[in-house]
Every structure is written in structure tokens, then in C-alpha cells.
Amino acid sequence: MNIVDVRSKVGKWILIGLVLCCTFFVNNEAIFVDIMESRNMITAREMVYDGNWLTPTMNGELRLEKPPLPTWISAIAEYISSDNLGLQRAMAGLAALLLVFYLFRLGKLLMQDKVYSWIAVGILCTSYNIILMGRTASWDIYCHAFMLMAIYYLFKAMQTDGCDWKSFMLSGIAMGLSFLGKGPVSFYALLLPFLCAYLIYYRKSMTGKWNACLSMLIITIVLSCWWYAYIYIYHPEMAEYVWNKESSSWANKNVRPWYYYWKFFLETGAWSLVTIFALFVPVWKKRLGDKTKPYLFSLLWMLFVVFFLSLVPEKKTRYLLPVSIPAALTMAHLFYYWIRQMKETDRLGRILYRVNGYLLSVVILALPVMLYIFMYKEQRMTGTAFILLSLGLWGIASCLFYAVRSVRPAYLLGGVVGLFVFAEIFLMPYVGSFVSNADKKSIALTRDIKEVQALPFYHPATEDIRMELVYAAYKKIQRLDLTDSTAVMAAMPFVLVQSIESEAAMPDWLKRNTIREEVDVYDDNPWPKGHRRYSSAFIKRVTIIRKK
């Protein structure tokens, strides 16, 4: 048996392993660290070095807005290898693998066909939002991964004729872990839409299952609430403040109109057009035959996710992450039909297939033009690299053209998966250069100055400090009221991190009674000057303050 023969069982697993590895782990340090990652990794760092495992802190202050499970996982990574961004992001990649695994199992349960499950996995692994969240050390991927695990076991338990205690218990555990990942977010955004769709299309009898279901709920409540109970007992005022703050945020922060998510299909990236085609219910009801029920179930689940998210006043595009899960299952029905059932006489089915395929091929064919304009012309890429990458992209586009012309849907799906693997291996390293500031001089350089590292860091109480700077400095940068002479004298000697403009506003008594040794001015802007995201908040003067 040839080990690379994808028709063999071993060959398939090797190929799938390589695809998943490239999707979530290869070149996962290419993208710059954003504010969400900074917050998570700072909190994880303080868990490890300050022992704040049950009462998380961020930059020395209580951080109770988010449940601790993702931060515990990040803290384990920090303990294993300190300040290792690749490992931190790999932990999110493992959560993404969990999500992929249970999508495969749920698909198999829905259709009793592994081919359908692998199609769904291929679509999910090439969906923009899943790739992004599986490559960044943020919270979102964890809660939805555990919730999909819970949904799988719940679906299995409800579909079983007898009482499947094991599945109910595992579902309860996974729900509790999801709640510890990001509170009720996934319960509302993924579980509730699933239950609504399930009640419409399945409604299996629950006779003899209520005791197991009640036990599942008890496990969920205990796992979900124990940490919140601990915080409420030991930090009641802060817990109440955070509860009110988070509740009001949903209603008053980032408020968007109810139709804000009308472009939800764009979150699937390369599969946006297929997502739209999946909405043509009359077309597919005629063609799917006995597979119509699972198609309608997954479609309704997807639409319920969009509907319930639209009811919440606070809206962000990244909140659409859970849409990708039922969307992958829904689109898999179309590819399953194209691969297994489509007849030569089905003119409309072939038209939809070819429209999607040709559009993808044309876009890929045009990518070298984008590389030329944004990479080679801007001297971010060598001529040799540009030529080789262009040839690779044109080769993939040619394969897709062949797959479309000869009506080979499996080749089309494989070609798109191949495109993403190609991009993750060869194009991802250039993403960092595309989003880069040539004049960047990071505050991380202070780590190499022993005199600076031995001192505590502070910033003026009149200024905010970006968490990206705290992460880069690998030090707490705490607030200090420069008008409070007692507090300032007690803190000396220390390192002051302040904006360039605020130096002139330094109190006269501080100027008279201290020796100020400027270290340098640092610019941590990830974006270049002139870009709309370039901000003075990332530019800081670092000064050592000592008593005279």
C-alpha cells in the first residue's frame, strides 16, 4: 500500500492531518498580537507568576469580565514555555481541532455517511472565521468548540431509542466547560438555535430520558456556576460591578441595527456563493430526496443562529463565528449532492456548480495581480518569490477550471482546500509584512535592558495604557498618580511609561526632586504612519525616575 495514496485509509488520515496542521498551526505567529490576545496572555502570565488562578488579574487589577477556562489553558502554555506566542496560539488550534472533530461526528450522525462528514470538515477548515479564531489566542473558539461537543452528545442521546446516560453526562460536562469559556454566549448563539431547529424537524420522544436530562442540567449548572459563586463570595462588589457592566454592554456598546448581519454569508469566505445557493430551498428539496430533512435541519439551525444574534443590540462581525458551524453542514449537502447524486440531465444543478467554481477560479487567477500590487511593487516580496507563488496560484486555478469544466465536485473541493494549505504555508509569512510598520520600535526592547527590567513600571494616572504595550513589555505597567507625592516617592526608583505630549505636564515638584534618565521613545503601532489605524496611544517615552 502506497503511504501517500489518498484512496487508502492511512493515506486519508495522513492527508487530513497535514491539512489540519497547516490550517491551525503552520506559520501561526505571522499575524501581529491584537488586544484580545494581549489581555488573555497577560492574565495567563499573572496566573503563573502571581498565583492568581481563581481570581484572575490583568496588569495587576482584577479581571473578572471573562470566565477563566481559556486563560487557564493559556497559563498552562505559559508555564510550559514562557512568552511563546506560537504555543499560545497552538492551544487555540487544539480547541479548533476539537471543533472539527465533533463537526465530523455530528455530520456522520446526521447523514450516516463519512463522505458527507469529510465534506463538512473540508468546508469548515476553509472558512475564514474558523481559520482566524483557530490561529489566535482569544476566547471565542473555546466556548463554541465545547458547545459543539455538547450538542453532538445531546443529539446522540436524544436520537437513541433507550436512555443514553453516558451521552447526557458528557453533554452536561461539555456545556459546563463552554460556560467557563465565555459565559452564556455559546448557549445563546449555538445551543438555542440548535434546539429550535431540532424541535421543528426531529422531536424524538423523551420517554425514559428525563432523569438523565435532569442530571445533565445539574452537571451543567454546577460546572458553570462554581467559579462565579467563588468570585461572588470573595469579591461581591467587583462581581456585581462586572455583572452590571457586561449586561449593559450587550444593550449599549457597539449597537448596530437589526439587519447588520445580513452579510453573514461573507463570513464563510471562499464559500460565500455556496452559502447563498444553500438558501434556495425549493431547488434542493427536489434534488436531495431522503436527505432533505437533515439539509433543512442544518439550514434552519444556521438561520436561527443569525436570527438570535440579530436580536442582540451589540453586534460585531466576529460574533458570527458560530454561523460557520451549521453553515458547513448545510453547504456539505450541496457538495454531497453534486458528488454523489447529480445527474447529467440536472441543468440547474450544474449551472449553480459551475457559477461557483468558475468564480472561484477567476478570483484565484487574479491573485498574482494582487501580489504584484501589494507585495512585489512595495518591495515586500522578492521577484523569485513572486514568480514562484504566481505559478503555484495559476496551477491551482487551472486545476479548479478543470474540475468545473469536467464536473468533478470532489476535485473542486480538494482544490480549494489545497489553495488554503498553499496560502498557509507560502503566503502567510508575507501577511506580517503587509500589516507592518517599518518605523516600529517596540517597547519589548526594554526586556534586554537589565537596569530597566529590575524596576517596576508605571504610567500616569491621567493616561490609559494599551494592553498590547503591557504584553510587549512583559511587565505590569500600573497606574500612578504623579500629583500624589507620597505614592510617587514610595514607588521610586521606577520606570515611567508616558506619552510624549504628557512630559511637559509633569508636576514641578517631581522635576525638582528627581533624576530623570530617558531610556528611549518606543512606537508599537502595528500599522504604518498615515494609516487610519495608526495611533499615538502606541507611542510612549520610557524614563527611569530616581530620587535626587
C-alpha positions in Angstrom: 0.0 0.0 0.0 1.4 3.4 -1.0 1.5 5.6 2.0 0.6 8.7 0.0 -2.3 7.0 -1.8 -5.2 9.1 -0.5 -7.6 6.3 -1.5 -6.1 4.2 1.3 -7.3 4.6 4.9 -3.8 5.5 6.2 -3.3 7.9 3.2 -6.5 9.7 4.0 -5.6 10.2 7.7 -2.1 11.5 6.7 -3.6 13.9 4.2 -6.3 15.1 6.7 -3.6 15.5 9.4 -1.5 17.6 7.1 -4.5 19.8 6.2 -5.4 20.4 9.8 -1.8 21.1 10.8 -1.5 23.7 8.0 -4.9 25.2 8.8 -4.3 25.9 12.5 -0.6 25.6 13.3 1.8 26.3 10.4 3.1 29.9 10.5 0.7 30.8 13.3 2.9 33.6 14.5 2.6 35.6 11.3 -0.2 37.8 12.4 0.5 40.6 15.0 -0.9 40.2 18.5 -4.2 42.1 18.9 -5.8 43.5 22.0 -7.9 40.4 22.8 -4.9 38.1 22.7 -2.9 40.6 24.8 -5.5 40.6 27.5 -5.7 36.8 27.6 -1.9 36.3 27.6 -1.3 39.0 30.3 -3.9 37.4 32.5 -2.4 34.0 31.9 1.1 35.3 32.7 -0.1 36.8 36.0 -1.8 33.5 36.9 1.5 31.7 36.5 3.9 34.2 38.2 1.5 35.7 40.8 -0.6 32.6 41.5 -3.9 34.3 40.6 -5.6 31.2 39.3 -9.0 31.7 40.8 -9.0 35.5 40.9 -7.6 36.5 37.5 -5.8 39.8 37.2 -4.8 41.9 34.2 -2.0 44.3 34.7 -2.3 43.9 38.4 -6.1 44.6 38.5 -8.9 42.2 38.9 -10.1 40.8 35.5 -13.4 39.1 36.1 -15.2 40.1 32.8 -14.4 36.8 31.2 -14.6 33.2 32.7 -11.2 31.7 33.3 -11.0 28.5 31.3 -9.3 29.8 28.2 -6.9 31.8 30.4 -6.1 28.6 32.4 -5.2 26.9 29.1 -3.0 29.8 28.1 -1.4 29.8 31.6 -0.5 26.1 31.1 1.2 27.1 27.8 3.0 30.0 29.6 4.1 27.5 32.3 5.5 25.1 29.7 7.3 27.7 27.7 7.2 31.4 28.8 6.4 34.1 26.3 5.9 31.6 23.5 3.3 33.1 21.1 3.3 30.1 18.8 2.5 27.7 21.7 -0.2 30.1 23.0 -1.9 30.1 19.6 -1.4 26.4 19.2 -3.7 25.9 22.3 -6.5 27.7 20.4 -5.6 25.5 17.4 -6.2 22.4 19.6 -9.6 23.8 20.5 -10.3 24.3 16.8 -9.3 20.6 16.3 -11.9 19.7 18.9 -14.5 21.7 17.0 -13.5 19.9 13.7 -13.6 16.5 15.3 -17.1 17.0 16.7 -18.4 18.5 13.5 -17.2 15.3 11.7 -19.0 13.2 14.3 -22.2 15.2 14.2 -22.2 15.1 10.4 -21.8 11.3 10.5 -24.7 11.1 13.0 -26.9 13.3 10.8 -26.3 11.5 7.4 -24.8 8.1 8.4 -22.1 8.8 5.7 -18.5 9.6 6.3 -18.2 11.2 2.8 -20.7 13.9 3.9 -18.7 14.4 7.2 -15.4 14.9 5.4 -17.0 17.4 3.0 -18.3 19.4 6.0 -14.8 19.3 7.6 -13.2 20.5 4.4 -15.6 23.4 4.1 -15.2 24.3 7.8 -11.4 24.3 7.6 -11.5 26.7 4.7 -13.9 29.1 6.3 -12.4 32.5 7.1 -13.6 32.9 10.7 -12.7 29.4 11.8 -9.2 29.8 10.5 -8.7 33.2 12.1 -10.0 32.1 15.5 -8.1 28.9 15.4 -4.9 30.8 14.9 -5.3 33.5 17.6 -5.1 33.1 21.3 -8.6 34.5 22.0 -11.6 33.2 23.9 -14.2 32.6 21.2 -13.0 29.3 19.8 -13.1 27.5 23.2 -16.7 28.1 24.1 -18.0 27.1 20.7 -15.8 24.0 20.5 -17.0 22.7 23.8 -20.6 23.6 22.9 -20.4 21.6 19.6 -19.1 18.7 21.6 -22.2 19.1 24.0 -24.5 19.3 21.0 -23.2 16.2 19.5 -23.7 14.1 22.7 -27.1 15.7 23.3 -28.2 14.9 19.7 -26.9 11.4 20.1 -28.7 10.9 23.4 -32.0 12.3 22.1 -31.9 10.2 18.9 -31.1 7.0 20.8 -34.2 4.8 21.5 -33.1 4.0 25.0 -31.7 6.2 27.7 -28.0 7.0 26.9 -26.8 8.2 30.3 -23.2 8.5 29.1 -24.0 10.9 26.3 -26.2 13.0 28.5 -23.5 13.3 31.2 -20.8 14.1 28.6 -23.1 16.8 27.1 -23.5 18.3 30.6 -19.8 18.4 31.2 -19.1 20.0 27.8 -21.8 22.6 28.4 -20.2 23.5 31.7 -16.8 23.9 30.1 -18.4 26.1 27.4 -19.9 28.3 30.1 -16.4 28.5 31.7 -15.1 29.5 28.3 -17.2 32.6 27.7 -20.3 32.5 29.8 -23.7 32.1 28.2 -22.5 33.2 24.7 -22.5 29.8 23.1 -25.7 28.7 24.9 -27.5 31.6 23.2 -25.6 31.7 19.9 -25.3 27.9 19.1 -27.3 25.7 21.5 -30.6 27.7 21.5 -30.7 27.8 17.6 -29.9 24.1 17.5 -32.7 23.2 19.9 -35.2 25.3 17.9 -34.2 23.6 14.7 -34.3 20.2 16.4 -37.8 20.6 17.8 -39.1 21.5 14.4 -37.5 18.7 12.4 -36.9 15.8 14.8 -38.8 15.9 18.1 -37.7 12.4 19.2 -39.6 11.1 22.2 -38.0 11.8 25.6 -39.8 9.0 27.4 -37.5 7.4 29.9 -34.8 10.1 29.4 -35.9 12.9 31.7 -33.9 11.7 34.7 -30.7 11.7 32.6 -31.6 15.0 31.1 -32.1 16.5 34.6 -28.7 15.1 35.7 -27.2 16.7 32.6 -28.7 20.1 33.6 -27.4 19.7 37.2 -23.9 18.9 36.0 -24.0 21.9 33.6 -25.2 24.3 36.4 -22.6 23.1 38.9 -19.7 23.3 36.4 -20.9 26.6 35.0 -21.5 28.4 38.3 -18.9 27.3 40.8 -16.3 29.9 39.7 -18.9 32.7 39.7 -20.1 31.6 43.2 -16.5 31.7 44.4 -16.0 35.2 42.9 -19.3 36.5 44.4 -18.3 35.2 47.9 -14.8 36.7 47.9 -15.3 39.7 45.7 -19.0 40.6 45.9 -18.7 44.3 45.0 -16.5 43.7 42.0 -18.6 40.8 40.9 -21.8 43.0 40.9 -19.9 45.7 39.1 -18.8 43.4 36.3 -22.2 41.8 36.0 -23.8 45.2 35.5 -21.1 46.3 33.1 -21.3 43.2 30.9 -25.1 43.3 30.9 -25.2 46.9 29.8 -22.6 46.3 27.2 -24.9 43.9 25.3 -27.5 46.7 25.2 -25.4 49.8 24.9 -22.0 49.0 23.4 -21.3 48.6 19.6 -25.1 48.9 19.0 -26.0 48.1 15.4 -29.3 47.9 13.5 -31.1 44.5 13.5 -30.2 43.9 9.8 -26.4 44.4 10.5 -25.7 40.7 9.9 -27.4 40.5 6.5 -23.9 39.8 5.0 -23.4 36.8 7.2 -22.6 34.6 4.2 -19.4 36.6 3.7 -18.0 35.1 6.9 -17.6 31.7 5.1 -15.1 33.4 2.8 -14.5 31.3 -0.3 -17.8 29.6 0.2 -20.0 32.7 0.3 -21.7 32.0 -3.0 -22.4 28.4 -2.0 -23.9 29.7 1.3 -26.3 31.8 -0.8 -27.1 28.8 -3.1 -27.9 26.8 0.0 -30.8 29.2 0.7 -32.6 28.1 -2.5 -34.8 25.6 -0.6 -37.2 24.7 -3.4 -34.2 23.8 -5.7 -32.7 21.4 -3.2 -35.9 19.9 -1.8 -36.5 18.5 -5.3 -33.0 17.0 -5.6 -31.9 15.7 -2.2 -34.7 13.1 -1.8 -34.4 11.3 1.6 -31.5 13.7 2.5 -33.9 16.7 2.6 -34.6 16.5 6.3 -31.0 16.8 7.5 -30.4 19.6 4.9 -33.4 21.6 6.2 -32.4 21.0 9.8 -28.8 22.3 9.3 -30.1 25.2 7.2 -32.7 26.2 9.8 -30.0 25.9 12.5 -27.8 28.3 10.6 -30.6 30.8 10.0 -31.7 30.6 13.7 -28.1 31.5 14.7 -28.2 34.6 12.5 -31.7 35.5 13.8 -30.8 35.2 17.5 -27.6 37.1 17.1 -29.5 39.9 15.2 -31.8 40.3 18.3 -28.8 41.4 20.4 -28.1 45.2 20.2 -24.4 44.7 20.5 -23.0 43.4 17.2 -19.6 42.6 15.8 -18.7 40.5 12.8 -16.6 38.1 14.8 -19.7 37.2 16.8 -20.8 35.4 13.6 -18.2 32.6 14.3 -20.9 30.1 15.3 -22.7 30.6 12.0 -19.8 28.8 10.3 -20.6 25.5 12.1 -24.2 24.8 10.8 -23.2 26.6 7.5 -20.5 24.0 6.9 -23.1 21.2 7.5 -25.6 23.0 5.1 -23.1 23.5 2.3 -21.9 20.0 2.7 -25.3 18.8 1.5 -24.9 20.7 -1.8 -21.4 19.2 -2.4 -22.7 15.8 -1.4 -25.4 16.1 -4.0 -23.0 17.4 -6.6 -20.6 14.5 -5.9 -23.0 11.6 -5.3 -26.3 12.3 -6.8 -26.2 14.9 -9.6 -27.3 13.6 -13.0 -26.2 14.8 -16.4 -29.8 16.0 -17.0 -29.8 18.3 -14.0 -29.1 21.5 -15.9 -29.8 23.9 -12.9 -27.6 21.9 -10.5 -24.7 22.0 -13.0 -25.2 25.8 -13.6 -25.0 26.5 -9.8 -22.0 24.3 -9.5 -20.2 25.9 -12.4 -21.1 29.5 -11.5 -19.5 29.0 -8.1 -16.5 27.1 -9.5 -15.7 29.5 -12.3 -16.0 32.5 -10.0 -13.5 30.9 -7.5 -11.2 30.1 -10.4 -11.2 33.6 -11.7 -10.5 35.1 -8.3 -7.6 32.7 -7.8 -6.3 33.5 -11.3 -6.3 37.2 -10.3 -4.5 36.8 -7.0 -1.0 37.2 -8.6 -2.1 40.7 -9.7 -2.8 41.5 -6.0 0.6 40.0 -5.0 2.3 42.3 -7.6 0.5 45.5 -6.4 0.6 45.0 -2.7 3.7 42.8 -2.2 6.3 42.9 -5.0 5.7 46.5 -6.0 6.0 47.6 -2.4 9.2 45.6 -2.1 7.7 43.2 0.5 8.5 40.2 -1.8 11.4 39.2 -4.0 11.0 38.7 -7.7 11.8 35.0 -7.4 9.2 34.5 -4.6 6.6 36.5 -6.7 7.1 34.3 -9.8 7.0 31.0 -7.8 3.9 32.0 -5.9 2.2 33.2 -9.0 2.9 29.9 -10.8 1.6 28.0 -7.8 -1.7 30.0 -7.7 -2.1 29.7 -11.5 -1.6 26.0 -11.2 -4.3 25.7 -8.6 -6.6 27.9 -10.7 -6.0 25.6 -13.7 -7.0 22.6 -11.5 -10.2 24.3 -10.5 -11.0 25.2 -14.1 -10.6 21.5 -15.0 -12.7 20.4 -12.0 -15.5 22.8 -13.1 -15.4 22.0 -16.8 -15.4 18.3 -16.3 -17.9 18.5 -13.4 -15.7 16.9 -10.7 -17.0 18.5 -7.5 -14.6 16.5 -5.3 -11.7 17.9 -7.2 -13.2 21.4 -6.8 -13.4 21.0 -3.0 -9.9 19.4 -2.9 -8.6 22.3 -5.0 -9.9 24.9 -2.6 -8.5 23.0 0.4 -5.2 22.9 -1.5 -5.4 26.6 -2.1 -5.7 27.3 1.6 -2.9 24.9 2.5 -0.7 26.6 -0.1 -1.6 30.1 1.3 -1.0 29.0 4.9 2.4 27.6 4.1 3.7 30.0 1.5 1.6 33.2 1.7 1.1 33.5 5.4 4.7 34.6 6.2 4.1 37.7 4.0 0.9 38.7 5.8 3.1 40.1 8.6 5.0 42.3 6.2 1.7 43.5 4.7 0.5 44.7 8.1 3.7 46.2 9.3 5.2 49.5 10.5 8.7 50.0 9.1 9.4 52.5 11.8 8.2 50.2 14.6 10.4 50.3 17.7 8.7 48.0 20.2 8.8 48.6 24.0 9.7 44.9 24.0 13.3 46.1 23.6 13.3 47.1 27.2 13.4 43.4 28.1 17.1 43.4 27.1 18.0 46.4 29.4 18.8 44.8 32.8 18.6 48.1 34.7 15.1 48.7 33.4 13.8 45.2 34.0 14.9 45.4 37.6 12.5 48.3 38.3 8.7 48.5 38.4 6.8 50.1 35.5 4.2 52.8 35.9 2.1 55.1 33.7 0.5 58.4 34.6 -3.0 58.0 36.1 -4.2 60.6 33.7 -3.4 58.3 30.7 -4.7 55.0 29.6 -2.2 52.2 28.7 -2.8 49.8 25.8 -2.7 46.2 26.8 -0.6 45.5 23.8 2.2 47.5 25.4 1.9 45.6 28.7 2.1 42.4 26.8 5.1 43.5 24.8 7.0 44.9 27.8 6.4 41.6 29.7 5.9 43.7 32.8 2.9 45.2 34.7 2.6 48.9 33.8 0.4 50.1 36.7 -1.3 53.4 37.2 0.5 56.1 39.3 -0.9 59.5 40.3 2.0 61.8 39.7 0.4 64.5 41.8 0.5 62.2 44.9 4.0 62.9 46.2 3.7 60.2 48.9 2.8 57.5 46.4 5.4 58.6 43.9 8.3 58.8 46.5 7.3 55.3 47.8 7.5 53.9 44.3 11.0 55.2 43.5 13.1 54.2 41.7 10.7 53.2 38.9 10.2 53.3 35.1 7.7 55.8 33.8 5.9 55.0 30.6 4.1 58.1 29.3 3.0 59.7 26.1 5.4 62.2 24.5 2.9 65.1 25.0 2.4 64.5 28.7 6.1 65.0 29.7 5.6 68.8 29.8 2.7 68.3 32.2 4.9 66.5 34.7 4.5 68.2 38.2 7.2 70.8 39.1 7.9 69.1 42.4 8.7 65.9 40.6 11.1 67.7 38.2 12.9 69.4 41.1 13.3 66.3 43.4 14.1 63.5 40.9 16.7 62.5 38.4 15.2 61.5 35.1 17.1 59.2 32.8 15.4 58.8 29.4 15.7 55.3 28.0 14.0 55.8 24.6 10.9 56.6 22.7 9.0 53.5 21.5 6.4 53.1 18.8 4.4 49.8 18.9 2.0 50.7 16.1 1.5 47.6 14.0 0.2 49.8 11.2 2.4 52.4 9.3 2.2 56.2 9.7 -0.6 57.6 7.6 -2.8 54.5 8.1 -6.2 55.3 9.7 -5.3 52.8 12.5 -2.0 54.4 13.4 -2.5 55.8 16.9 -0.4 58.0 19.3 -1.6 55.6 22.1 1.1 53.2 21.0 3.9 55.8 21.2 5.5 56.1 24.6 8.5 57.7 26.2 10.2 55.4 28.7 12.1 57.2 31.5 13.8 56.0 34.7 12.8 58.1 37.7 15.1 58.2 40.7 15.4 60.3 43.9 18.0 63.1 43.9 
